[in-house]
């Protein structure tokens, strides 16, 4: 899995990065998937922070999700779908690696910006894939970004026709 920083993603696709970030910022709580020790998925709530040009995950020391990420840094983060089934701004998810931050200077900058409850662990997200799915008329539109690749846009109709890449 090739991953990058949030800054790399923003530099490669600034408009798409803004769309994704705005979608996440509509709600405070999102859904994080990690891998348990036996390899099965664990899904839990999480507050994601877009600060200091990065995507951060703060969590309590000893939490299952923190222990999962320390053992295996792969994650998937699903934006809160909101209060109804409309999802007018689309469905957004990010997957990649979560890197624990231990540098005291970086932790201090994060504390100054966010004032998290302490003690806490901090992870920086390194996106390997960012996906937005939405509707345009009767078409399902899927946008996919991966490091080192152009943004792909795929349209699928509500029939048997094959998907169309734009």
Secondary structure as GFF3:
##gff-version 3
##sequence-region A 1 166
A	DSSP	alpha_helix	6	12	.	.	.	ID=ss1
A	DSSP	alpha_helix	14	24	.	.	.	ID=ss2
A	DSSP	beta_strand	29	35	.	.	.	ID=ss3
A	DSSP	beta_strand	41	51	.	.	.	ID=ss4
A	DSSP	beta_strand	54	59	.	.	.	ID=ss5
A	DSSP	alpha_helix	64	71	.	.	.	ID=ss6
A	DSSP	beta_strand	74	78	.	.	.	ID=ss7
A	DSSP	beta_strand	91	101	.	.	.	ID=ss8
A	DSSP	alpha_helix	104	114	.	.	.	ID=ss9
A	DSSP	beta_strand	121	136	.	.	.	ID=ss10
A	DSSP	beta_strand	139	145	.	.	.	ID=ss11
A	DSSP	beta_strand	152	156	.	.	.	ID=ss12
A	DSSP	beta_strand	164	165	.	.	.	ID=ss13
###
